[in-house]
């Protein structure tokens, strides 16, 4: 009799645990918390050349490809998708594969030169297909 009661208690706890988990799904978005070198703060240095030539192409329901012109003396580029930075890259291209079908995204790129963050490029908005 004790083993039956213990089994029922374990099953009840398992059910409660799964129910609680299902009620609060976690977002699968990952976000990089970019930080500039010490002493630079988070201010944008408007003397740095803006990125130009941003081209954003939808390659399918779960992939968007970005390309842009390089900026002299750049160390990295911050990729902005909507209100956050999903990636920091050194190249002048980026494939965003963390997107969802039938969703609208707005992208901009900001260069980092000598540890200083430059201004964002003009933004481009696209929508992924089904």
N, C-alpha and C positions, 0 to 999 in steps of 0.2 A: 504494500500500500504506500509506503514512504517513497519508493522509486517512482510510482505513478504521479504522486503529488510533485516531486522534484522535477520530473519531466514536464509537467504542465506549467510549472513556474518558469522554467527555462524557455519553453515555447512562448509563453506570454511576454517575457522580457524581450525575446527576439522580435516578436511582432511589434511591440511598442518601439523598439529601436529602429526598425525599418520604417515604420510609419512616421516617426519624427524626422528621419533622414529625407524621406520623400516629400515632406511638407516644406522643407527649406533647401531646395536645390542650389548647389554652388554654381556660380558663373564659370565658364571655361575660359574667360578672358584672362590673359596674363598681361601684366603691366610692368615695364621697366621703370624704376624710380631713378631717373637720370640725375647725376650730381656733378657739378662743375668742381674743378680743383679748389682747395682751400684759398680763401681770400678773394675769390671771384664773385661770390654771391650768386644770385639767380637773375641778375639784370641782363638785358639784351644789349649787346654792343652794336649800335646802329652804324658804326663805321665799317663793319664787315659787309661784304657784298652779299646781297640776297641770291639765293638759288633761283635760276631761271630755267625755262624750258621743261617744266614738270609735265610729264605725259603719264597718264594713268589709264591702263587698259584692263578691262575685265576679261579674264581668261577662262571663266567658267563660274559656276555657282559658289565655289569655295576658294577662288584664287584671283588676286588682283596684282598686276605687275606695274611697278613704277620705275621710270627713268628720268634723269634730269642732267643738266649741264654742271660741270665741276666748278668749284670756287677755288681761287688760288690759295695755297698754303693751308688747306683744310686738313683737319685731323680726323674728324668724324662728321656724320650727318645724323641729326635726330629726325626720325620719321614720326610725324604727327598723324594719328588717325582720330578724327573727331576731337575729343578733349584729353587724349592721353598719348603716350609715346610707347608703341608696341616694340620698337626696335631702334638701335643705334648702330649705324653701319659705316664702313670706310669707303665702300664702293659708291658708284653713281647709279645704282639700281637696287631694287628690293622687290621680292615676291612675298606678298602678304597672303598666307594660306590659313590664317585664323579668322576668316570671314564667313558669314552665313548667307545662304541663298535668300533672295528677295529682300535685301537690306541695303540701305543707302549709307555710304561712307564719304567723309570729306577728308582729304589728305593735304598736307603741307610739309615742307622740308626746311630745316634750319641747320646751317653749317656751324661747326665749332672750329675756331682758328686760334691757336696758341692758348687753349683753355678758355676762350671767351665764346659765349653763345651768340650767334648772329641772328638777325631777324628772320621770321618765317617767310617762305616763298608765298606767292599767290596760291590760293587753295584750288583744288579740283575735286568735284563731287561726282561720284558714280554710284550706280545701283547694280547689284549682282542679280543674275537671272535665277529662275527656279532651279 
